[in-house]
Amino acid sequence: MRAKVHVFLKPGVLDVQGKAVENALHGLGWSGVEGVRVGKTIEFDLKASDAAAAEAEVKQMCEKLLANTVIESYRVELA
């Protein structure tokens, strides 16, 4: 099973990298761009018996390692 985890800073947490990208886009002429947030995507293969078990396992991975849940949120996709 293929797992994809999307990790982003929670709303209200200053995204310095997102702000830098936003400013660069403005400098290149895209002045209508606002609220840029930069995140990360982590993809991996996972051996699991069923989708529910896989999702539970990936969520444990997120809580322990893949996301800093104090300042980040995450979303899991399985295929």
Secondary structure, DSSP 8 states (H G I E B T S, - for coil): -EEEEEEEE-TTS--HHHHHHHHHHHHTT-TT-------EEEEEE---SSHHHHHHHHHHHIIIII--TTTEEEEEEE-
